[in-house]
Amino acid sequence: MSPTLRQQVLRKIPSVDEILSREEIVGLLRVHPRAVVVEAIRKGLGRLRKKVLHQEDLSGCEETLFSFENLFPLFQKEIDLQVQPRLCRVINATGIVIHTNLGRAPLHPLALKQIVEVAKAYSNLEYDLALGERGDRYAHVEGILCRLSGAESALVVNNNAGAVLLCLNTMAEGREVVISRGELVEIGGAFRIPDVMKRSGAFLREVGTTNRTHLNDYQRAIGPGSALLLKVHTSNFRVMGFTAEVSLDELVQIGREHHLPVMEDLGSGCFVDLTRYGLEKEPTVQETIRTGVDVVTFSGDKLLGGPQAGIILGKKDILDSIKLNPLTRALRIDKLTLAALESTLLLYLDEQRAMEEIPTLQMLGLDRRKLKSRGRRLLKRLQEKLGRGFQVTLKEDVSQVGGGALPLQELPTIVLSIKSPDRSVKSLEESLRKGIPPIISRISKEELIFDMRTVSDEEIPLLAAGVEKALSQMNEK
Ligand SMILES: *Cc1c(COP(=O)(O)O)cnc(C)c1O
């Protein structure tokens, strides 16, 4: 097509003002701010212009491309992009239970209810109702945390990274923290123990080797500059083979001998002995406190199954000095989080109930029968809708715990697999990911995999509808 002809076609694209005068657009202006509608029309027309510039054959395009019927959905979509929240719920079909990129732990309904209850009105966040005076925001969860863990004192902050930073800064600023070389971990998302240490103002004193650290390594490193002995739970990896580590019990003993506090960053933080439910050993918070350790920190939104938070437990005198650190104010937990955390913790008063109802724990405990029946429900719905060209089957596979917990745990699961002899499942995966709600699946050996462990029963119809919609969109193209 000649450049001049293309120019002529381009000039026929309607103007923003022309579009704005259409009756349908006046309707949109009643619902959305004018600036949003104008921006959407500009963007929509911009796309159209691009299309005209790149399309080979432009014959008849005025009737089809330029018609208002064709343009209107384009504007509507551009409006949605501006006014719809970008942060949205997604369906996690990856089988990774604590998926940091997908928001980690989904909350229990009671936690959600409590968030609404506390957020919609005023609350006693920092008000002591008994005394009628200023109260302490941390007091709401301190009692339950001490009761569940056996600790003397408790404090909660924004997240566990913040908790570690705050503890190191309070206990060891300008002095040395002794830690094994086997525990200088990176958690991902830029949390690395040596870096956090630096920012806290403490000095790293590494001892031992990557695979083996002994009691006398610690003993030799302790000197006048030492402030703290730190243990970090190697939550997201295991060192195997010729290894040796000093247990927390032993470290507490050394700490006592040298009058040095001992801290452990537990990472995930779990109140339930998971081995009783057929899972691998993850040290519980209670066991950790029983060693006599001075301070323990862990996350609220990993195995615990609550909101993002950093929980600090330990000896009262140390916790009191942490509470006085000005950094505590900078890392303070907000009231919505506190509401959700308190509700979640209360569920642990009944361990059985916690295992059955807290979503992360419930998903970890799902048995084959339940996973299979969920898979069958999805299979049935999809078989009705998919038609020929796609093969849908249920298969055995393994899910992961994720979130830097139980890195070696293999959870046998049931997945639904979709494959096609003549079509790529890649575009189906992409289409699902861009749907409403987005569905996050994974591809393994040319098959699209949906793990039944992380999809709830309520999500099965949504998932089926999403697949159906994605396929029909693909067929249109
Ligand atoms: C996950 C983790 C952290 C960081 O916790 P956040 O709550 O994500 O800030 C710190 N230390 C360890 C050992 C962890 O596993």
Ligand as a Chemical Component Dictionary entry (heavy atoms), coordinates in Angstrom:
data_LIG
# 
_chem_comp.id                   LIG 
_chem_comp.type                 NON-POLYMER 
_chem_comp.pdbx_formal_charge   0 
_chem_comp.three_letter_code    LIG 
# 
loop_
_chem_comp_atom.comp_id 
_chem_comp_atom.atom_id 
_chem_comp_atom.alt_atom_id 
_chem_comp_atom.type_symbol 
_chem_comp_atom.charge 
_chem_comp_atom.model_Cartn_x 
_chem_comp_atom.model_Cartn_y 
_chem_comp_atom.model_Cartn_z 
_chem_comp_atom.pdbx_ordinal 
LIG C1 C1 C 0 10.951 -15.784 55.301 1  
LIG C2 C2 C 0 12.100 -15.559 56.178 2  
LIG C3 C3 C 0 12.442 -14.255 56.588 3  
LIG C4 C4 C 0 11.683 -13.048 56.108 4  
LIG O1 O1 O 0 10.393 -13.029 56.632 5  
LIG P1 P1 P 0 9.294  -12.000 56.059 6  
LIG O2 O2 O 0 8.132  -12.191 56.966 7  
LIG O3 O3 O 0 9.074  -12.385 54.655 8  
LIG O4 O4 O 0 9.884  -10.640 56.170 9  
LIG C5 C5 C 0 13.513 -14.113 57.418 10 
LIG N1 N1 N 0 14.233 -15.177 57.843 11 
LIG C6 C6 C 0 13.947 -16.447 57.474 12 
LIG C7 C7 C 0 14.786 -17.580 57.960 13 
LIG C8 C8 C 0 12.849 -16.680 56.628 14 
LIG O5 O5 O 0 12.550 -17.930 56.242 15 
# 
loop_
_chem_comp_bond.comp_id 
_chem_comp_bond.atom_id_1 
_chem_comp_bond.atom_id_2 
_chem_comp_bond.value_order 
_chem_comp_bond.pdbx_ordinal 
LIG C1 C2 SING 1  
LIG C2 C3 SING 2  
LIG C2 C8 DOUB 3  
LIG C3 C4 SING 4  
LIG C3 C5 DOUB 5  
LIG C4 O1 SING 6  
LIG O1 P1 SING 7  
LIG P1 O2 DOUB 8  
LIG P1 O3 SING 9  
LIG P1 O4 SING 10 
LIG C5 N1 SING 11 
LIG N1 C6 DOUB 12 
LIG C6 C7 SING 13 
LIG C6 C8 SING 14 
LIG C8 O5 SING 15 
# 
